[in-house]
Amino acid sequence: MPLTKVTRNYQITIPAEIRRVLEIKEGEYLDVELRGDEIVIRKAQLEWPTLDLGRDFTPKEIEVNTRKALMEASKWEE
């Protein structure tokens, strides 16, 4: 099992072999859960779509996706 260190700012680095297997990319979100005395980290299953930057969005699509993102983000501020 890979070992990682908690830094001064309470950050950790996910070992490279785990990032590769789970295909974790920079900027992705992860869910963090406390399970007894264990910390469980998994790739987040977000409710809003990934934006296709080559596509035009209608104002309605922007509003719907913004609402979804805000609802999801409000869950993280516990």
DRENVOKE-258176 format. One record per residue (C-alpha): residue number from 1; residue in one letter; x, y, z. Coordinates in steps of 0.02 Angstrom, whole numbers, plus 50000, padded with zeros to 5 digits. Each point is the difference from the previous one (the first is absolute). Layout:
N
<node><k>NUM</k><r>A</r><c1>X</c1><c2>Y</c2><c3>Z</c3></node>
...
END
This chain:
78
<node><k>1</k><r>M</r><c1>50000</c1><c2>50000</c2><c3>50000</c3></node>
<node><k>2</k><r>P</r><c1>50074</c1><c2>50169</c2><c3>49951</c3></node>
<node><k>3</k><r>L</r><c1>50042</c1><c2>50124</c2><c3>50137</c3></node>
<node><k>4</k><r>T</r><c1>49966</c1><c2>50187</c2><c3>49993</c3></node>
<node><k>5</k><r>K</r><c1>50041</c1><c2>50141</c2><c3>50121</c3></node>
<node><k>6</k><r>V</r><c1>49887</c1><c2>50139</c2><c3>50067</c3></node>
<node><k>7</k><r>T</r><c1>50079</c1><c2>50169</c2><c3>49964</c3></node>
<node><k>8</k><r>R</r><c1>50000</c1><c2>50156</c2><c3>50108</c3></node>
<node><k>9</k><r>N</r><c1>49837</c1><c2>50057</c2><c3>49916</c3></node>
<node><k>10</k><r>Y</r><c1>49919</c1><c2>49828</c2><c3>50032</c3></node>
<node><k>11</k><r>Q</r><c1>50014</c1><c2>49951</c2><c3>49817</c3></node>
<node><k>12</k><r>I</r><c1>50047</c1><c2>49829</c2><c3>49933</c3></node>
<node><k>13</k><r>T</r><c1>50066</c1><c2>49939</c2><c3>49833</c3></node>
<node><k>14</k><r>I</r><c1>49911</c1><c2>49854</c2><c3>49918</c3></node>
<node><k>15</k><r>P</r><c1>50137</c1><c2>49876</c2><c3>49949</c3></node>
<node><k>16</k><r>A</r><c1>50031</c1><c2>49992</c2><c3>49812</c3></node>
<node><k>17</k><r>E</r><c1>49955</c1><c2>49815</c2><c3>49982</c3></node>
<node><k>18</k><r>I</r><c1>49828</c1><c2>50033</c2><c3>50077</c3></node>
<node><k>19</k><r>R</r><c1>49972</c1><c2>50155</c2><c3>49891</c3></node>
<node><k>20</k><r>R</r><c1>50042</c1><c2>49898</c2><c3>49846</c3></node>
<node><k>21</k><r>V</r><c1>49886</c1><c2>49853</c2><c3>50043</c3></node>
<node><k>22</k><r>L</r><c1>49852</c1><c2>50114</c2><c3>50044</c3></node>
<node><k>23</k><r>E</r><c1>50041</c1><c2>50123</c2><c3>49859</c3></node>
<node><k>24</k><r>I</r><c1>49994</c1><c2>50149</c2><c3>50119</c3></node>
<node><k>25</k><r>K</r><c1>50044</c1><c2>50161</c2><c3>49910</c3></node>
<node><k>26</k><r>E</r><c1>50049</c1><c2>50170</c2><c3>50067</c3></node>
<node><k>27</k><r>G</r><c1>49845</c1><c2>50105</c2><c3>50040</c3></node>
<node><k>28</k><r>E</r><c1>49883</c1><c2>49852</c2><c3>50027</c3></node>
<node><k>29</k><r>Y</r><c1>49893</c1><c2>49990</c2><c3>50156</c3></node>
<node><k>30</k><r>L</r><c1>50013</c1><c2>49861</c2><c3>50129</c3></node>
<node><k>31</k><r>D</r><c1>49876</c1><c2>49946</c2><c3>50134</c3></node>
<node><k>32</k><r>V</r><c1>50075</c1><c2>49983</c2><c3>50174</c3></node>
<node><k>33</k><r>E</r><c1>49910</c1><c2>49895</c2><c3>50130</c3></node>
<node><k>34</k><r>L</r><c1>50039</c1><c2>49956</c2><c3>50180</c3></node>
<node><k>35</k><r>R</r><c1>49966</c1><c2>49816</c2><c3>50034</c3></node>
<node><k>36</k><r>G</r><c1>50042</c1><c2>49961</c2><c3>50181</c3></node>
<node><k>37</k><r>D</r><c1>50186</c1><c2>50037</c2><c3>50015</c3></node>
<node><k>38</k><r>E</r><c1>50027</c1><c2>49992</c2><c3>49810</c3></node>
<node><k>39</k><r>I</r><c1>49997</c1><c2>50137</c2><c3>49869</c3></node>
<node><k>40</k><r>V</r><c1>49923</c1><c2>49940</c2><c3>49836</c3></node>
<node><k>41</k><r>I</r><c1>50037</c1><c2>50102</c2><c3>49843</c3></node>
<node><k>42</k><r>R</r><c1>49914</c1><c2>49963</c2><c3>49835</c3></node>
<node><k>43</k><r>K</r><c1>49971</c1><c2>50088</c2><c3>49834</c3></node>
<node><k>44</k><r>A</r><c1>49847</c1><c2>50111</c2><c3>50012</c3></node>
<node><k>45</k><r>Q</r><c1>49848</c1><c2>49960</c2><c3>49894</c3></node>
<node><k>46</k><r>L</r><c1>49945</c1><c2>50176</c2><c3>49959</c3></node>
<node><k>47</k><r>E</r><c1>49822</c1><c2>50040</c2><c3>49948</c3></node>
<node><k>48</k><r>W</r><c1>50046</c1><c2>50134</c2><c3>49875</c3></node>
<node><k>49</k><r>P</r><c1>50069</c1><c2>49961</c2><c3>49827</c3></node>
<node><k>50</k><r>T</r><c1>50174</c1><c2>50032</c2><c3>49937</c3></node>
<node><k>51</k><r>L</r><c1>49994</c1><c2>50151</c2><c3>49886</c3></node>
<node><k>52</k><r>D</r><c1>50042</c1><c2>49977</c2><c3>49817</c3></node>
<node><k>53</k><r>L</r><c1>50092</c1><c2>50163</c2><c3>49967</c3></node>
<node><k>54</k><r>G</r><c1>49970</c1><c2>49988</c2><c3>49812</c3></node>
<node><k>55</k><r>R</r><c1>49811</c1><c2>50004</c2><c3>50024</c3></node>
<node><k>56</k><r>D</r><c1>49882</c1><c2>50148</c2><c3>50027</c3></node>
<node><k>57</k><r>F</r><c1>49886</c1><c2>49991</c2><c3>50153</c3></node>
<node><k>58</k><r>T</r><c1>49828</c1><c2>50077</c2><c3>50011</c3></node>
<node><k>59</k><r>P</r><c1>49965</c1><c2>50116</c2><c3>50147</c3></node>
<node><k>60</k><r>K</r><c1>49882</c1><c2>49865</c2><c3>50069</c3></node>
<node><k>61</k><r>E</r><c1>50137</c1><c2>49867</c2><c3>49994</c3></node>
<node><k>62</k><r>I</r><c1>50120</c1><c2>50117</c2><c3>50089</c3></node>
<node><k>63</k><r>E</r><c1>49870</c1><c2>50036</c2><c3>50135</c3></node>
<node><k>64</k><r>V</r><c1>49958</c1><c2>49816</c2><c3>50026</c3></node>
<node><k>65</k><r>N</r><c1>50184</c1><c2>49948</c2><c3>50011</c3></node>
<node><k>66</k><r>T</r><c1>50040</c1><c2>50146</c2><c3>50117</c3></node>
<node><k>67</k><r>R</r><c1>49860</c1><c2>49947</c2><c3>50117</c3></node>
<node><k>68</k><r>K</r><c1>50061</c1><c2>49819</c2><c3>49999</c3></node>
<node><k>69</k><r>A</r><c1>50179</c1><c2>50055</c2><c3>50037</c3></node>
<node><k>70</k><r>L</r><c1>49944</c1><c2>50115</c2><c3>50143</c3></node>
<node><k>71</k><r>M</r><c1>49893</c1><c2>49863</c2><c3>50077</c3></node>
<node><k>72</k><r>E</r><c1>50146</c1><c2>49877</c2><c3>49991</c3></node>
<node><k>73</k><r>A</r><c1>50124</c1><c2>50128</c2><c3>50070</c3></node>
<node><k>74</k><r>S</r><c1>49884</c1><c2>50040</c2><c3>50146</c3></node>
<node><k>75</k><r>K</r><c1>50017</c1><c2>49817</c2><c3>50056</c3></node>
<node><k>76</k><r>W</r><c1>50189</c1><c2>50024</c2><c3>50021</c3></node>
<node><k>77</k><r>E</r><c1>49989</c1><c2>50142</c2><c3>50125</c3></node>
<node><k>78</k><r>E</r><c1>49959</c1><c2>49896</c2><c3>50154</c3></node>
END
